[in-house]
Amino acid sequence: MSTQAPGLVSLPLDAPVWEKFASVAPLVLVSSKDPDGGVDIAPKHLAMPVSWQNWFGFVCAPTHTTYRNIEATKEFTVGFPTPHMVLYTSLAAAPRDSDGGKPTLDLLGTYPATEVDGVLVEGCRVHLECRLDRVIEDLGENVLIIGKVVAAHVAEESLRSSDTDDHDLINESPLLAYIHPGRVAQIKDTQSFPYHKGFRR
């Protein structure tokens, strides 16, 4: 590593740079169905809206069951777990056993989605039901899966309204964040962003 400017260290690009500093991302549970009808649930943190409109995307590896399922069924759901669900989210990342099953998923309660052939994970505050729109390949060992949101559900206590200040809403219903690499945080103390006059997205 060589210093390029006072206080800055240039990182070599022969390896991913993301392990060298902390960064904040959402932590979601992506659910998909095997062609035989079995359910797979996996945590993802490289996940976000990919438009101001209703598209959602996440990074996955083609070797993962999540990718193979979505490629086959063209559908998936996304759940945003609460800070109290960290352990359950971790269980969804457990490796598969010798016959390809993931017994830890039995500890996650689910119920049927409304518009796609999938499930929603109990306890999540936000649920998205998506149909596959496109897959962007050639991202090294990964792909970006983009889905069109065809249904969305929000817990009443997390639904924004003109009657509740956003600070109070988030303070009462904290958000779960993934701090890469390998940490999580509860976000509850927030403040308004000082947008400059005339700012437009």
C-alpha positions as CSV (number, residue, x, y, z in Angstrom):
1,M,0.0,0.0,0.0
2,S,1.2,3.5,-0.8
3,T,0.1,6.8,0.5
4,Q,-1.3,9.1,-2.3
5,A,-2.5,12.0,-0.2
6,P,-2.2,13.1,3.4
7,G,-4.2,10.7,5.6
8,L,-5.2,8.4,2.7
9,V,-3.9,4.9,1.8
10,S,-4.3,3.6,-1.7
11,L,-5.5,0.0,-1.8
12,P,-4.2,-2.6,-4.2
13,L,-6.8,-3.8,-6.7
14,D,-5.6,-7.4,-7.1
15,A,-8.2,-8.3,-4.4
16,P,-11.6,-6.9,-3.5
17,V,-11.3,-3.6,-1.5
18,W,-14.4,-4.1,0.5
19,E,-12.7,-6.0,3.3
20,K,-10.4,-3.0,4.1
21,F,-13.0,-0.7,5.6
22,A,-16.4,-0.8,7.2
23,S,-19.5,0.0,5.2
24,V,-23.3,0.0,5.8
25,A,-25.8,-2.1,3.9
26,P,-29.3,-3.4,4.5
27,L,-29.7,-7.0,5.6
28,V,-32.5,-8.9,3.9
29,L,-33.9,-12.4,3.6
30,V,-34.4,-13.6,0.0
31,S,-36.9,-16.4,-0.4
32,S,-37.2,-18.6,-3.4
33,K,-38.8,-22.0,-4.3
34,D,-37.1,-25.0,-5.6
35,P,-38.6,-26.4,-8.8
36,D,-40.0,-29.3,-6.7
37,G,-41.7,-26.8,-4.3
38,G,-39.2,-26.7,-1.5
39,V,-38.5,-23.3,0.1
40,D,-35.1,-21.7,0.3
41,I,-34.3,-18.6,2.4
42,A,-31.0,-16.9,2.4
43,P,-29.6,-13.6,3.9
44,K,-28.2,-11.0,1.4
45,H,-26.6,-7.7,2.1
46,L,-25.7,-6.5,-1.4
47,A,-29.3,-5.6,-1.9
48,M,-31.2,-2.4,-2.6
49,P,-33.8,-0.7,-4.8
50,V,-32.2,-0.3,-8.3
51,S,-34.6,2.5,-9.4
52,W,-36.8,5.2,-7.9
53,Q,-39.6,3.0,-9.4
54,N,-40.5,-0.5,-8.2
55,W,-37.4,-2.6,-9.0
56,F,-35.3,-4.4,-6.4
57,G,-31.9,-6.0,-7.0
58,F,-29.4,-8.1,-5.1
59,V,-26.0,-9.7,-5.8
60,C,-25.8,-13.5,-5.8
61,A,-23.5,-16.2,-7.0
62,P,-24.6,-18.5,-9.9
63,T,-23.5,-21.4,-7.7
64,H,-26.1,-20.6,-5.0
65,T,-29.5,-22.3,-4.7
66,T,-31.1,-18.8,-4.6
67,Y,-29.8,-18.1,-8.1
68,R,-30.8,-21.5,-9.6
69,N,-34.3,-21.3,-8.1
70,I,-35.0,-17.8,-9.4
71,E,-33.6,-18.7,-12.8
72,A,-36.0,-21.6,-12.9
73,T,-39.2,-20.1,-11.3
74,K,-38.7,-16.4,-12.3
75,E,-40.0,-15.3,-8.8
76,F,-38.7,-14.4,-5.4
77,T,-39.6,-12.5,-2.2
78,V,-37.6,-10.2,0.0
79,G,-38.1,-9.7,3.7
80,F,-36.5,-7.0,5.9
81,P,-35.9,-8.5,9.3
82,T,-35.9,-6.6,12.6
83,P,-33.0,-6.2,14.9
84,H,-34.5,-9.0,17.1
85,M,-34.3,-11.4,14.2
86,V,-30.5,-11.5,13.9
87,L,-30.2,-15.0,15.1
88,Y,-32.9,-16.3,12.7
89,T,-31.2,-14.4,9.9
90,S,-28.0,-16.2,10.8
91,L,-29.8,-19.6,10.8
92,A,-30.9,-18.9,7.2
93,A,-27.2,-18.8,6.2
94,A,-26.5,-22.3,7.6
95,P,-24.8,-24.7,5.2
96,R,-26.9,-27.5,3.6
97,D,-26.6,-31.0,4.9
98,S,-25.5,-34.0,2.8
99,D,-28.9,-34.5,1.1
100,G,-29.2,-30.8,0.2
101,G,-31.6,-29.8,2.9
102,K,-31.3,-26.9,5.3
103,P,-33.0,-28.0,8.6
104,T,-32.5,-24.6,10.2
105,L,-35.1,-23.1,7.9
106,D,-37.7,-25.0,9.9
107,L,-37.2,-22.5,12.7
108,L,-38.3,-19.6,10.5
109,G,-42.1,-19.2,10.3
110,T,-43.5,-18.4,6.9
111,Y,-46.8,-17.7,5.2
112,P,-47.9,-17.6,1.6
113,A,-47.1,-14.6,-0.6
114,T,-50.0,-13.0,-2.3
115,E,-48.9,-12.5,-6.0
116,V,-46.0,-14.9,-6.5
117,D,-45.6,-18.6,-5.7
118,G,-43.4,-18.0,-2.7
119,V,-43.4,-17.3,1.0
120,L,-43.0,-14.3,3.4
121,V,-40.9,-14.7,6.5
122,E,-42.7,-14.1,9.7
123,G,-41.5,-11.1,11.8
124,C,-40.1,-9.1,8.9
125,R,-41.4,-5.5,8.8
126,V,-41.3,-5.1,5.0
127,H,-42.0,-7.7,2.4
128,L,-41.5,-7.4,-1.4
129,E,-42.9,-9.9,-3.9
130,C,-40.9,-9.9,-7.1
131,R,-40.9,-11.4,-10.6
132,L,-37.5,-11.7,-12.3
133,D,-36.9,-8.8,-14.7
134,R,-33.3,-9.4,-15.7
135,V,-29.9,-10.8,-14.6
136,I,-26.7,-8.8,-15.1
137,E,-23.8,-11.0,-15.5
138,D,-20.0,-10.6,-15.8
139,L,-19.6,-9.1,-12.3
140,G,-16.6,-11.3,-11.5
141,E,-17.9,-14.4,-9.7
142,N,-21.3,-12.8,-9.1
143,V,-24.5,-11.6,-10.9
144,L,-27.0,-8.9,-10.1
145,I,-30.6,-10.2,-10.0
146,I,-33.2,-7.6,-10.6
147,G,-36.9,-8.2,-9.9
148,K,-40.0,-6.1,-10.6
149,V,-42.0,-5.6,-7.4
150,V,-45.5,-6.9,-7.9
151,A,-46.6,-6.6,-4.3
152,A,-45.3,-4.9,-1.2
153,H,-46.4,-5.2,2.4
154,V,-45.3,-3.0,5.4
155,A,-46.1,-3.6,9.1
156,E,-48.4,-0.9,10.4
157,E,-45.9,0.3,13.0
158,S,-43.3,0.9,10.2
159,L,-45.6,2.6,7.7
160,R,-44.7,6.3,7.2
161,S,-47.5,8.8,7.5
162,S,-47.9,12.6,7.8
163,D,-49.1,12.0,11.4
164,T,-45.8,10.6,12.6
165,D,-42.3,12.1,12.5
166,D,-39.8,9.8,10.8
167,H,-37.4,10.2,13.7
168,D,-40.1,8.9,16.1
169,L,-41.1,6.1,13.7
170,I,-37.6,4.7,13.3
171,N,-36.9,5.2,17.1
172,E,-39.9,3.0,17.9
173,S,-39.2,0.5,15.1
174,P,-35.4,0.4,14.7
175,L,-33.9,-0.8,11.4
176,L,-31.4,-3.7,11.1
177,A,-28.2,-2.9,9.2
178,Y,-25.3,-5.1,8.1
179,I,-21.9,-3.5,8.7
180,H,-19.5,-5.2,6.3
181,P,-17.5,-7.2,7.1
182,G,-19.3,-9.3,9.6
183,R,-21.1,-7.0,12.0
184,V,-24.7,-5.8,12.5
185,A,-26.2,-2.7,14.0
186,Q,-29.6,-1.4,15.2
187,I,-30.4,2.0,13.7
188,K,-32.8,4.0,15.8
189,D,-31.4,7.5,16.3
190,T,-31.6,9.5,13.0
191,Q,-31.8,13.1,11.8
192,S,-33.0,14.9,8.8
193,F,-30.6,15.2,5.9
194,P,-29.9,18.9,5.1
195,Y,-30.9,19.0,1.4
196,H,-29.8,22.1,-0.4
197,K,-32.4,24.4,-1.7
198,G,-33.5,23.3,-5.2
199,F,-32.2,19.8,-4.8
200,R,-34.0,17.3,-7.0
201,R,-33.5,13.5,-7.3
